Amino acid sequence: MELTTCPECQAPAEIVGREVWSSTDGPVEHARVRCVRRHFFCLPTERLRLASARQDRAGAPMVDGDREVA
């Protein structure tokens, strides 16, 4: 189980799948994210990392990729 935060409400969320989509700039990894408040997103994993960095600066515990950030 991979955890992150919801990009909309910052509630705990689970990454339920990953896929790589082609683009004109090359392949882009996307993640399917579902939060505890029932929001559902499919977004580039880079956006998850940016959301995690913002939360980390705010002092909230985060999980970014395969590592937990306290």
PDB file of N, CA, C, O and CB in Angstrom:
ATOM      1  N   MET A   1       0.847  -1.169   0.000  1.00  0.00           N
ATOM      2  CA  MET A   1       0.000   0.000   0.000  1.00  0.00           C
ATOM      3  C   MET A   1       0.897   1.238   0.000  1.00  0.00           C
ATOM      4  O   MET A   1       1.804   1.363   0.823  1.00  0.00           O
ATOM      5  CB  MET A   1      -0.966  -0.005   1.222  1.00  0.00           C
ATOM      6  N   GLU A   2       0.628   2.150  -0.938  1.00  0.00           N
ATOM      7  CA  GLU A   2       1.353   3.412  -1.006  1.00  0.00           C
ATOM      8  C   GLU A   2       0.410   4.524  -0.577  1.00  0.00           C
ATOM      9  O   GLU A   2      -0.714   4.613  -1.071  1.00  0.00           O
ATOM     10  CB  GLU A   2       1.916   3.672  -2.440  1.00  0.00           C
ATOM     11  N   LEU A   3       0.861   5.367   0.337  1.00  0.00           N
ATOM     12  CA  LEU A   3       0.034   6.455   0.836  1.00  0.00           C
ATOM     13  C   LEU A   3       0.599   7.801   0.424  1.00  0.00           C
ATOM     14  O   LEU A   3       1.806   7.959   0.241  1.00  0.00           O
ATOM     15  CB  LEU A   3      -0.090   6.379   2.349  1.00  0.00           C
ATOM     16  N   THR A   4      -0.283   8.753   0.284  1.00  0.00           N
ATOM     17  CA  THR A   4       0.070  10.132  -0.028  1.00  0.00           C
ATOM     18  C   THR A   4      -1.048  11.004   0.533  1.00  0.00           C
ATOM     19  O   THR A   4      -1.788  10.561   1.411  1.00  0.00           O
ATOM     20  CB  THR A   4       0.264  10.357  -1.586  1.00  0.00           C
ATOM     21  N   THR A   5      -1.182  12.225   0.047  1.00  0.00           N
ATOM     22  CA  THR A   5      -2.309  13.070   0.421  1.00  0.00           C
ATOM     23  C   THR A   5      -3.137  13.384  -0.800  1.00  0.00           C
ATOM     24  O   THR A   5      -2.638  13.362  -1.926  1.00  0.00           O
ATOM     25  CB  THR A   5      -1.833  14.363   1.092  1.00  0.00           C
ATOM     26  N   CYS A   6      -4.401  13.676  -0.577  1.00  0.00           N
ATOM     27  CA  CYS A   6      -5.305  14.054  -1.661  1.00  0.00           C
ATOM     28  C   CYS A   6      -4.870  15.412  -2.217  1.00  0.00           C
ATOM     29  O   CYS A   6      -4.644  16.345  -1.445  1.00  0.00           O
ATOM     30  CB  CYS A   6      -6.789  14.103  -1.166  1.00  0.00           C
ATOM     31  N   PRO A   7      -4.749  15.539  -3.532  1.00  0.00           N
ATOM     32  CA  PRO A   7      -4.364  16.829  -4.104  1.00  0.00           C
ATOM     33  C   PRO A   7      -5.431  17.901  -3.927  1.00  0.00           C
ATOM     34  O   PRO A   7      -5.137  19.088  -4.069  1.00  0.00           O
ATOM     35  CB  PRO A   7      -4.060  16.667  -5.567  1.00  0.00           C
ATOM     36  N   GLU A   8      -6.663  17.508  -3.619  1.00  0.00           N
ATOM     37  CA  GLU A   8      -7.740  18.480  -3.460  1.00  0.00           C
ATOM     38  C   GLU A   8      -7.937  18.914  -2.012  1.00  0.00           C
ATOM     39  O   GLU A   8      -8.049  20.108  -1.733  1.00  0.00           O
ATOM     40  CB  GLU A   8      -9.025  17.908  -3.991  1.00  0.00           C
ATOM     41  N   CYS A   9      -7.982  17.946  -1.079  1.00  0.00           N
ATOM     42  CA  CYS A   9      -8.336  18.297   0.304  1.00  0.00           C
ATOM     43  C   CYS A   9      -7.239  17.981   1.315  1.00  0.00           C
ATOM     44  O   CYS A   9      -7.416  18.248   2.504  1.00  0.00           O
ATOM     45  CB  CYS A   9      -9.592  17.573   0.702  1.00  0.00           C
ATOM     46  N   GLN A  10      -6.125  17.429   0.884  1.00  0.00           N
ATOM     47  CA  GLN A  10      -4.986  17.071   1.732  1.00  0.00           C
ATOM     48  C   GLN A  10      -5.284  15.972   2.752  1.00  0.00           C
ATOM     49  O   GLN A  10      -4.488  15.756   3.666  1.00  0.00           O
ATOM     50  CB  GLN A  10      -4.507  18.286   2.454  1.00  0.00           C
ATOM     51  N   ALA A  11      -6.410  15.278   2.615  1.00  0.00           N
ATOM     52  CA  ALA A  11      -6.726  14.137   3.482  1.00  0.00           C
ATOM     53  C   ALA A  11      -5.844  12.951   3.082  1.00  0.00           C
ATOM     54  O   ALA A  11      -5.299  12.946   1.978  1.00  0.00           O
ATOM     55  CB  ALA A  11      -8.248  13.758   3.387  1.00  0.00           C
ATOM     56  N   PRO A  12      -5.691  11.949   3.947  1.00  0.00           N
ATOM     57  CA  PRO A  12      -4.932  10.761   3.573  1.00  0.00           C
ATOM     58  C   PRO A  12      -5.524  10.105   2.325  1.00  0.00           C
ATOM     59  O   PRO A  12      -6.741  10.054   2.147  1.00  0.00           O
ATOM     60  CB  PRO A  12      -4.902   9.759   4.736  1.00  0.00           C
ATOM     61  N   ALA A  13      -4.634   9.607   1.470  1.00  0.00           N
ATOM     62  CA  ALA A  13      -5.064   8.983   0.220  1.00  0.00           C
ATOM     63  C   ALA A  13      -4.159   7.809  -0.100  1.00  0.00           C
ATOM     64  O   ALA A  13      -3.009   7.753   0.336  1.00  0.00           O
ATOM     65  CB  ALA A  13      -5.059  10.002  -0.939  1.00  0.00           C
ATOM     66  N   GLU A  14      -4.693   6.875  -0.868  1.00  0.00           N
ATOM     67  CA  GLU A  14      -3.945   5.698  -1.290  1.00  0.00           C
ATOM     68  C   GLU A  14      -3.699   5.761  -2.788  1.00  0.00           C
ATOM     69  O   GLU A  14      -4.586   6.123  -3.560  1.00  0.00           O
ATOM     70  CB  GLU A  14      -4.698   4.403  -0.916  1.00  0.00           C
ATOM     71  N   ILE A  15      -2.490   5.406  -3.189  1.00  0.00           N
ATOM     72  CA  ILE A  15      -2.186   5.250  -4.607  1.00  0.00           C
ATOM     73  C   ILE A  15      -2.639   3.841  -4.976  1.00  0.00           C
ATOM     74  O   ILE A  15      -2.051   2.858  -4.523  1.00  0.00           O
ATOM     75  CB  ILE A  15      -0.639   5.483  -4.922  1.00  0.00           C
ATOM     76  N   VAL A  16      -3.680   3.742  -5.795  1.00  0.00           N
ATOM     77  CA  VAL A  16      -4.285   2.451  -6.106  1.00  0.00           C
ATOM     78  C   VAL A  16      -3.783   1.859  -7.414  1.00  0.00           C
ATOM     79  O   VAL A  16      -4.118   0.721  -7.742  1.00  0.00           O
ATOM     80  CB  VAL A  16      -5.777   2.589  -6.160  1.00  0.00           C
ATOM     81  N   GLY A  17      -2.993   2.604  -8.163  1.00  0.00           N
ATOM     82  CA  GLY A  17      -2.434   2.083  -9.403  1.00  0.00           C
ATOM     83  C   GLY A  17      -1.472   3.064 -10.031  1.00  0.00           C
ATOM     84  O   GLY A  17      -1.512   4.264  -9.758  1.00  0.00           O
ATOM     85  N   ARG A  18      -0.611   2.539 -10.870  1.00  0.00           N
ATOM     86  CA  ARG A  18       0.348   3.370 -11.608  1.00  0.00           C
ATOM     87  C   ARG A  18       0.378   2.893 -13.053  1.00  0.00           C
ATOM     88  O   ARG A  18       0.229   1.701 -13.321  1.00  0.00           O
ATOM     89  CB  ARG A  18       1.781   3.305 -10.965  1.00  0.00           C
ATOM     90  N   GLU A  19       0.570   3.818 -13.979  1.00  0.00           N
ATOM     91  CA  GLU A  19       0.725   3.486 -15.388  1.00  0.00           C
ATOM     92  C   GLU A  19       1.597   4.538 -16.041  1.00  0.00           C
ATOM     93  O   GLU A  19       1.737   5.650 -15.532  1.00  0.00           O
ATOM     94  CB  GLU A  19      -0.649   3.385 -16.101  1.00  0.00           C
ATOM     95  N   VAL A  20       2.179   4.179 -17.167  1.00  0.00           N
ATOM     96  CA  VAL A  20       3.005   5.114 -17.934  1.00  0.00           C
ATOM     97  C   VAL A  20       2.265   5.446 -19.215  1.00  0.00           C
ATOM     98  O   VAL A  20       1.887   4.559 -19.980  1.00  0.00           O
ATOM     99  CB  VAL A  20       4.424   4.519 -18.240  1.00  0.00           C
ATOM    100  N   TRP A  21       2.064   6.740 -19.437  1.00  0.00           N
ATOM    101  CA  TRP A  21       1.384   7.218 -20.646  1.00  0.00           C
ATOM    102  C   TRP A  21       2.425   7.877 -21.548  1.00  0.00           C
ATOM    103  O   TRP A  21       3.346   8.539 -21.069  1.00  0.00           O
ATOM    104  CB  TRP A  21       0.221   8.224 -20.295  1.00  0.00           C
ATOM    105  N   SER A  22       2.268   7.689 -22.852  1.00  0.00           N
ATOM    106  CA  SER A  22       3.172   8.347 -23.786  1.00  0.00           C
ATOM    107  C   SER A  22       2.744   9.804 -23.965  1.00  0.00           C
ATOM    108  O   SER A  22       1.575  10.156 -23.805  1.00  0.00           O
ATOM    109  CB  SER A  22       3.194   7.604 -25.151  1.00  0.00           C
ATOM    110  N   SER A  23       3.716  10.622 -24.299  1.00  0.00           N
ATOM    111  CA  SER A  23       3.440  12.037 -24.581  1.00  0.00           C
ATOM    112  C   SER A  23       4.451  12.519 -25.612  1.00  0.00           C
ATOM    113  O   SER A  23       5.379  11.789 -25.958  1.00  0.00           O
ATOM    114  CB  SER A  23       3.508  12.911 -23.273  1.00  0.00           C
ATOM    115  N   THR A  24       4.282  13.719 -26.096  1.00  0.00           N
ATOM    116  CA  THR A  24       5.219  14.255 -27.081  1.00  0.00           C
ATOM    117  C   THR A  24       6.592  14.505 -26.471  1.00  0.00           C
ATOM    118  O   THR A  24       7.581  14.580 -27.201  1.00  0.00           O
ATOM    119  CB  THR A  24       4.676  15.546 -27.678  1.00  0.00           C
ATOM    120  N   ASP A  25       6.675  14.637 -25.140  1.00  0.00           N
ATOM    121  CA  ASP A  25       7.955  14.832 -24.454  1.00  0.00           C
ATOM    122  C   ASP A  25       8.525  13.536 -23.902  1.00  0.00           C
ATOM    123  O   ASP A  25       9.530  13.561 -23.191  1.00  0.00           O
ATOM    124  CB  ASP A  25       7.793  15.826 -23.332  1.00  0.00           C
ATOM    125  N   GLY A  26       7.901  12.399 -24.218  1.00  0.00           N
ATOM    126  CA  GLY A  26       8.359  11.111 -23.714  1.00  0.00           C
ATOM    127  C   GLY A  26       7.377  10.546 -22.708  1.00  0.00           C
ATOM    128  O   GLY A  26       6.367  11.182 -22.408  1.00  0.00           O
ATOM    129  N   PRO A  27       7.657   9.355 -22.180  1.00  0.00           N
ATOM    130  CA  PRO A  27       6.731   8.705 -21.262  1.00  0.00           C
ATOM    131  C   PRO A  27       6.577   9.476 -19.950  1.00  0.00           C
ATOM    132  O   PRO A  27       7.534  10.055 -19.436  1.00  0.00           O
ATOM    133  CB  PRO A  27       7.198   7.294 -20.976  1.00  0.00           C
ATOM    134  N   VAL A  28       5.350   9.470 -19.421  1.00  0.00           N
ATOM    135  CA  VAL A  28       5.043  10.150 -18.158  1.00  0.00           C
ATOM    136  C   VAL A  28       4.314   9.159 -17.251  1.00  0.00           C
ATOM    137  O   VAL A  28       3.284   8.601 -17.630  1.00  0.00           O
ATOM    138  CB  VAL A  28       4.173  11.447 -18.398  1.00  0.00           C
ATOM    139  N   GLU A  29       4.857   8.945 -16.047  1.00  0.00           N
ATOM    140  CA  GLU A  29       4.203   8.042 -15.100  1.00  0.00           C
ATOM    141  C   GLU A  29       3.026   8.754 -14.432  1.00  0.00           C
ATOM    142  O   GLU A  29       3.148   9.892 -13.979  1.00  0.00           O
ATOM    143  CB  GLU A  29       5.212   7.539 -14.034  1.00  0.00           C
ATOM    144  N   HIS A  30       1.893   8.066 -14.378  1.00  0.00           N
ATOM    145  CA  HIS A  30       0.680   8.582 -13.734  1.00  0.00           C
ATOM    146  C   HIS A  30       0.276   7.656 -12.594  1.00  0.00           C
ATOM    147  O   HIS A  30       0.568   6.460 -12.612  1.00  0.00           O
ATOM    148  CB  HIS A  30      -0.482   8.722 -14.761  1.00  0.00           C
ATOM    149  N   ALA A  31      -0.397   8.227 -11.608  1.00  0.00           N
ATOM    150  CA  ALA A  31      -0.890   7.437 -10.477  1.00  0.00           C
ATOM    151  C   ALA A  31      -2.385   7.664 -10.326  1.00  0.00           C
ATOM    152  O   ALA A  31      -2.883   8.775 -10.511  1.00  0.00           O
ATOM    153  CB  ALA A  31      -0.143   7.807  -9.163  1.00  0.00           C
ATOM    154  N   ARG A  32      -3.095   6.591  -9.984  1.00  0.00           N
ATOM    155  CA  ARG A  32      -4.513   6.695  -9.630  1.00  0.00           C
ATOM    156  C   ARG A  32      -4.574   6.805  -8.117  1.00  0.00           C
ATOM    157  O   ARG A  32      -4.063   5.944  -7.400  1.00  0.00           O
ATOM    158  CB  ARG A  32      -5.355   5.456 -10.159  1.00  0.00           C
ATOM    159  N   VAL A  33      -5.205   7.875  -7.633  1.00  0.00           N
ATOM    160  CA  VAL A  33      -5.231   8.195  -6.206  1.00  0.00           C
ATOM    161  C   VAL A  33      -6.672   8.275  -5.739  1.00  0.00           C
ATOM    162  O   VAL A  33      -7.518   8.882  -6.394  1.00  0.00           O
ATOM    163  CB  VAL A  33      -4.488   9.525  -5.915  1.00  0.00           C
ATOM    164  N   ARG A  34      -6.945   7.648  -4.587  1.00  0.00           N
ATOM    165  CA  ARG A  34      -8.284   7.703  -3.988  1.00  0.00           C
ATOM    166  C   ARG A  34      -8.109   8.113  -2.530  1.00  0.00           C
ATOM    167  O   ARG A  34      -7.348   7.490  -1.789  1.00  0.00           O
ATOM    168  CB  ARG A  34      -9.043   6.313  -4.109  1.00  0.00           C
ATOM    169  N   CYS A  35      -8.817   9.165  -2.124  1.00  0.00           N
ATOM    170  CA  CYS A  35      -8.679   9.642  -0.747  1.00  0.00           C
ATOM    171  C   CYS A  35      -9.817   9.127   0.123  1.00  0.00           C
ATOM    172  O   CYS A  35     -10.805   8.587  -0.374  1.00  0.00           O
ATOM    173  CB  CYS A  35      -8.641  11.174  -0.710  1.00  0.00           C
ATOM    174  N   VAL A  36      -9.656   9.307   1.441  1.00  0.00           N
ATOM    175  CA  VAL A  36     -10.661   8.820   2.393  1.00  0.00           C
ATOM    176  C   VAL A  36     -11.979   9.578   2.267  1.00  0.00           C
ATOM    177  O   VAL A  36     -13.010   9.101   2.741  1.00  0.00           O
ATOM    178  CB  VAL A  36     -10.134   8.937   3.820  1.00  0.00           C
ATOM    179  N   ARG A  37     -11.961  10.745   1.638  1.00  0.00           N
ATOM    180  CA  ARG A  37     -13.186  11.522   1.421  1.00  0.00           C
ATOM    181  C   ARG A  37     -13.801  11.239   0.052  1.00  0.00           C
ATOM    182  O   ARG A  37     -14.654  11.989  -0.424  1.00  0.00           O
ATOM    183  CB  ARG A  37     -12.894  13.015   1.557  1.00  0.00           C
ATOM    184  N   ARG A  38     -13.354  10.142  -0.577  1.00  0.00           N
ATOM    185  CA  ARG A  38     -13.886   9.636  -1.844  1.00  0.00           C
ATOM    186  C   ARG A  38     -13.559  10.483  -3.076  1.00  0.00           C
ATOM    187  O   ARG A  38     -14.253  10.377  -4.087  1.00  0.00           O
ATOM    188  CB  ARG A  38     -15.353   9.513  -1.733  1.00  0.00           C
ATOM    189  N   HIS A  39     -12.539  11.305  -3.017  1.00  0.00           N
ATOM    190  CA  HIS A  39     -12.049  11.967  -4.231  1.00  0.00           C
ATOM    191  C   HIS A  39     -11.213  10.950  -4.984  1.00  0.00           C
ATOM    192  O   HIS A  39     -10.557  10.108  -4.371  1.00  0.00           O
ATOM    193  CB  HIS A  39     -11.212  13.268  -3.900  1.00  0.00           C
ATOM    194  N   PHE A  40     -11.231  11.020  -6.300  1.00  0.00           N
ATOM    195  CA  PHE A  40     -10.481  10.076  -7.125  1.00  0.00           C
ATOM    196  C   PHE A  40      -9.794  10.861  -8.237  1.00  0.00           C
ATOM    197  O   PHE A  40     -10.431  11.659  -8.924  1.00  0.00           O
ATOM    198  CB  PHE A  40     -11.415   8.960  -7.713  1.00  0.00           C
ATOM    199  N   PHE A  41      -8.488  10.632  -8.413  1.00  0.00           N
ATOM    200  CA  PHE A  41      -7.712  11.362  -9.408  1.00  0.00           C
ATOM    201  C   PHE A  41      -6.797  10.420 -10.158  1.00  0.00           C
ATOM    202  O   PHE A  41      -6.396   9.380  -9.635  1.00  0.00           O
ATOM    203  CB  PHE A  41      -6.901  12.477  -8.753  1.00  0.00           C
ATOM    204  N   CYS A  42      -6.470  10.783 -11.376  1.00  0.00           N
ATOM    205  CA  CYS A  42      -5.397  10.167 -12.138  1.00  0.00           C
ATOM    206  C   CYS A  42      -4.508  11.325 -12.573  1.00  0.00           C
ATOM    207  O   CYS A  42      -4.910  12.148 -13.396  1.00  0.00           O
ATOM    208  CB  CYS A  42      -5.937   9.314 -13.378  1.00  0.00           C
ATOM    209  N   LEU A  43      -3.302  11.386 -12.021  1.00  0.00           N
ATOM    210  CA  LEU A  43      -2.448  12.526 -12.286  1.00  0.00           C
ATOM    211  C   LEU A  43      -0.991  12.092 -12.376  1.00  0.00           C
ATOM    212  O   LEU A  43      -0.624  11.027 -11.878  1.00  0.00           O
ATOM    213  CB  LEU A  43      -2.625  13.588 -11.204  1.00  0.00           C
ATOM    214  N   PRO A  44      -0.159  12.920 -13.013  1.00  0.00           N
ATOM    215  CA  PRO A  44       1.263  12.593 -13.101  1.00  0.00           C
ATOM    216  C   PRO A  44       1.859  12.456 -11.694  1.00  0.00           C
ATOM    217  O   PRO A  44       1.527  13.231 -10.796  1.00  0.00           O
ATOM    218  CB  PRO A  44       2.024  13.678 -13.911  1.00  0.00           C
ATOM    219  N   THR A  45       2.734  11.472 -11.511  1.00  0.00           N
ATOM    220  CA  THR A  45       3.330  11.272 -10.191  1.00  0.00           C
ATOM    221  C   THR A  45       4.154  12.476  -9.758  1.00  0.00           C
ATOM    222  O   THR A  45       4.337  12.690  -8.560  1.00  0.00           O
ATOM    223  CB  THR A  45       4.200  10.023 -10.189  1.00  0.00           C
ATOM    224  N   GLU A  46       4.644  13.248 -10.679  1.00  0.00           N
ATOM    225  CA  GLU A  46       5.390  14.457 -10.322  1.00  0.00           C
ATOM    226  C   GLU A  46       4.507  15.423  -9.517  1.00  0.00           C
ATOM    227  O   GLU A  46       5.001  16.104  -8.619  1.00  0.00           O
ATOM    228  CB  GLU A  46       5.926  15.155 -11.597  1.00  0.00           C
ATOM    229  N   ARG A  47       3.241  15.485  -9.823  1.00  0.00           N
ATOM    230  CA  ARG A  47       2.331  16.345  -9.050  1.00  0.00           C
ATOM    231  C   ARG A  47       2.167  15.829  -7.630  1.00  0.00           C
ATOM    232  O   ARG A  47       1.973  16.622  -6.709  1.00  0.00           O
ATOM    233  CB  ARG A  47       0.957  16.433  -9.735  1.00  0.00           C
ATOM    234  N   LEU A  48       2.240  14.515  -7.430  1.00  0.00           N
ATOM    235  CA  LEU A  48       2.178  13.964  -6.073  1.00  0.00           C
ATOM    236  C   LEU A  48       3.405  14.367  -5.278  1.00  0.00           C
ATOM    237  O   LEU A  48       3.297  14.720  -4.104  1.00  0.00           O
ATOM    238  CB  LEU A  48       2.052  12.435  -6.112  1.00  0.00           C
ATOM    239  N   ARG A  49       4.554  14.318  -5.896  1.00  0.00           N
ATOM    240  CA  ARG A  49       5.783  14.710  -5.194  1.00  0.00           C
ATOM    241  C   ARG A  49       5.737  16.177  -4.790  1.00  0.00           C
ATOM    242  O   ARG A  49       6.156  16.528  -3.687  1.00  0.00           O
ATOM    243  CB  ARG A  49       7.014  14.449  -6.076  1.00  0.00           C
ATOM    244  N   LEU A  50       5.228  17.042  -5.680  1.00  0.00           N
ATOM    245  CA  LEU A  50       5.134  18.455  -5.344  1.00  0.00           C
ATOM    246  C   LEU A  50       4.156  18.677  -4.197  1.00  0.00           C
ATOM    247  O   LEU A  50       4.431  19.474  -3.300  1.00  0.00           O
ATOM    248  CB  LEU A  50       4.709  19.266  -6.566  1.00  0.00           C
ATOM    249  N   ALA A  51       3.021  17.989  -4.211  1.00  0.00           N
ATOM    250  CA  ALA A  51       2.060  18.104  -3.120  1.00  0.00           C
ATOM    251  C   ALA A  51       2.689  17.617  -1.826  1.00  0.00           C
ATOM    252  O   ALA A  51       2.454  18.209  -0.772  1.00  0.00           O
ATOM    253  CB  ALA A  51       0.778  17.306  -3.431  1.00  0.00           C
ATOM    254  N   SER A  52       3.489  16.548  -1.877  1.00  0.00           N
ATOM    255  CA  SER A  52       4.145  16.019  -0.692  1.00  0.00           C
ATOM    256  C   SER A  52       5.146  17.015  -0.136  1.00  0.00           C
ATOM    257  O   SER A  52       5.240  17.185   1.080  1.00  0.00           O
ATOM    258  CB  SER A  52       4.834  14.702  -1.009  1.00  0.00           C
ATOM    259  N   ALA A  53       5.896  17.676  -1.009  1.00  0.00           N
ATOM    260  CA  ALA A  53       6.881  18.654  -0.548  1.00  0.00           C
ATOM    261  C   ALA A  53       6.203  19.825   0.145  1.00  0.00           C
ATOM    262  O   ALA A  53       6.712  20.318   1.152  1.00  0.00           O
ATOM    263  CB  ALA A  53       7.727  19.157  -1.720  1.00  0.00           C
ATOM    264  N   ARG A  54       5.060  20.284  -0.372  1.00  0.00           N
ATOM    265  CA  ARG A  54       4.335  21.379   0.276  1.00  0.00           C
ATOM    266  C   ARG A  54       3.854  20.956   1.654  1.00  0.00           C
ATOM    267  O   ARG A  54       3.973  21.726   2.607  1.00  0.00           O
ATOM    268  CB  ARG A  54       3.144  21.829  -0.588  1.00  0.00           C
ATOM    269  N   GLN A  55       3.315  19.755   1.782  1.00  0.00           N
ATOM    270  CA  GLN A  55       2.837  19.268   3.071  1.00  0.00           C
ATOM    271  C   GLN A  55       3.993  19.091   4.037  1.00  0.00           C
ATOM    272  O   GLN A  55       3.858  19.398   5.222  1.00  0.00           O
ATOM    273  CB  GLN A  55       2.082  17.950   2.903  1.00  0.00           C
ATOM    274  N   ASP A  56       5.131  18.601   3.553  1.00  0.00           N
ATOM    275  CA  ASP A  56       6.284  18.384   4.416  1.00  0.00           C
ATOM    276  C   ASP A  56       6.750  19.711   5.009  1.00  0.00           C
ATOM    277  O   ASP A  56       7.100  19.773   6.187  1.00  0.00           O
ATOM    278  CB  ASP A  56       7.430  17.707   3.635  1.00  0.00           C
ATOM    279  N   ARG A  57       6.757  20.757   4.214  1.00  0.00           N
ATOM    280  CA  ARG A  57       7.154  22.073   4.726  1.00  0.00           C
ATOM    281  C   ARG A  57       6.170  22.570   5.776  1.00  0.00           C
ATOM    282  O   ARG A  57       6.550  23.322   6.673  1.00  0.00           O
ATOM    283  CB  ARG A  57       7.253  23.089   3.580  1.00  0.00           C
ATOM    284  N   ALA A  58       4.901  22.154   5.672  1.00  0.00           N
ATOM    285  CA  ALA A  58       3.889  22.581   6.634  1.00  0.00           C
ATOM    286  C   ALA A  58       3.992  21.799   7.937  1.00  0.00           C
ATOM    287  O   ALA A  58       3.311  22.129   8.907  1.00  0.00           O
ATOM    288  CB  ALA A  58       2.494  22.420   6.041  1.00  0.00           C
ATOM    289  N   GLY A  59       4.838  20.762   7.975  1.00  0.00           N
ATOM    290  CA  GLY A  59       5.048  20.012   9.195  1.00  0.00           C
ATOM    291  C   GLY A  59       4.178  18.788   9.365  1.00  0.00           C
ATOM    292  O   GLY A  59       4.238  18.144  10.412  1.00  0.00           O
ATOM    293  N   ALA A  60       3.372  18.442   8.376  1.00  0.00           N
ATOM    294  CA  ALA A  60       2.511  17.263   8.474  1.00  0.00           C
ATOM    295  C   ALA A  60       3.285  16.026   8.044  1.00  0.00           C
ATOM    296  O   ALA A  60       4.084  16.103   7.111  1.00  0.00           O
ATOM    297  CB  ALA A  60       1.238  17.434   7.609  1.00  0.00           C
ATOM    298  N   PRO A  61       3.072  14.884   8.699  1.00  0.00           N
ATOM    299  CA  PRO A  61       3.740  13.661   8.245  1.00  0.00           C
ATOM    300  C   PRO A  61       3.248  13.271   6.859  1.00  0.00           C
ATOM    301  O   PRO A  61       2.060  13.392   6.560  1.00  0.00           O
ATOM    302  CB  PRO A  61       3.501  12.508   9.239  1.00  0.00           C
ATOM    303  N   MET A  62       4.155  12.806   6.020  1.00  0.00           N
ATOM    304  CA  MET A  62       3.822  12.480   4.634  1.00  0.00           C
ATOM    305  C   MET A  62       4.479  11.180   4.235  1.00  0.00           C
ATOM    306  O   MET A  62       5.464  10.752   4.836  1.00  0.00           O
ATOM    307  CB  MET A  62       4.251  13.606   3.685  1.00  0.00           C
ATOM    308  N   VAL A  63       3.928  10.567   3.226  1.00  0.00           N
ATOM    309  CA  VAL A  63       4.578   9.446   2.551  1.00  0.00           C
ATOM    310  C   VAL A  63       4.781   9.870   1.115  1.00  0.00           C
ATOM    311  O   VAL A  63       3.826  10.236   0.430  1.00  0.00           O
ATOM    312  CB  VAL A  63       3.732   8.117   2.651  1.00  0.00           C
ATOM    313  N   ASP A  64       6.023   9.825   0.651  1.00  0.00           N
ATOM    314  CA  ASP A  64       6.353  10.257  -0.698  1.00  0.00           C
ATOM    315  C   ASP A  64       7.007   9.100  -1.423  1.00  0.00           C
ATOM    316  O   ASP A  64       8.140   8.732  -1.112  1.00  0.00           O
ATOM    317  CB  ASP A  64       7.279  11.503  -0.686  1.00  0.00           C
ATOM    318  N   GLY A  65       6.308   8.524  -2.382  1.00  0.00           N
ATOM    319  CA  GLY A  65       6.858   7.391  -3.102  1.00  0.00           C
ATOM    320  C   GLY A  65       6.982   6.190  -2.188  1.00  0.00           C
ATOM    321  O   GLY A  65       5.990   5.746  -1.610  1.00  0.00           O
ATOM    322  N   ASP A  66       8.181   5.661  -2.050  1.00  0.00           N
ATOM    323  CA  ASP A  66       8.393   4.462  -1.229  1.00  0.00           C
ATOM    324  C   ASP A  66       8.925   4.786   0.166  1.00  0.00           C
ATOM    325  O   ASP A  66       9.211   3.868   0.936  1.00  0.00           O
ATOM    326  CB  ASP A  66       9.355   3.523  -1.930  1.00  0.00           C
ATOM    327  N   ARG A  67       9.065   6.057   0.508  1.00  0.00           N
ATOM    328  CA  ARG A  67       9.644   6.378   1.811  1.00  0.00           C
ATOM    329  C   ARG A  67       8.695   7.261   2.611  1.00  0.00           C
ATOM    330  O   ARG A  67       7.949   8.059   2.043  1.00  0.00           O
ATOM    331  CB  ARG A  67      11.007   7.072   1.642  1.00  0.00           C
ATOM    332  N   GLU A  68       8.729   7.115   3.915  1.00  0.00           N
ATOM    333  CA  GLU A  68       7.905   7.948   4.771  1.00  0.00           C
ATOM    334  C   GLU A  68       8.700   9.170   5.161  1.00  0.00           C
ATOM    335  O   GLU A  68       9.876   9.070   5.511  1.00  0.00           O
ATOM    336  CB  GLU A  68       7.428   7.177   6.019  1.00  0.00           C
ATOM    337  N   VAL A  69       8.061  10.324   5.102  1.00  0.00           N
ATOM    338  CA  VAL A  69       8.699  11.571   5.451  1.00  0.00           C
ATOM    339  C   VAL A  69       8.035  12.056   6.722  1.00  0.00           C
ATOM    340  O   VAL A  69       6.814  12.212   6.762  1.00  0.00           O
ATOM    341  CB  VAL A  69       8.595  12.625   4.298  1.00  0.00           C
ATOM    342  N   ALA A  70       8.823  12.300   7.768  1.00  0.00           N
ATOM    343  CA  ALA A  70       8.237  12.745   9.040  1.00  0.00           C
ATOM    344  C   ALA A  70       8.350  14.231   9.217  1.00  0.00           C
ATOM    345  O   ALA A  70       7.907  14.768  10.233  1.00  0.00           O
ATOM    346  CB  ALA A  70       8.900  12.051  10.204  1.00  0.00           C
TER     347      ALA A  70
END
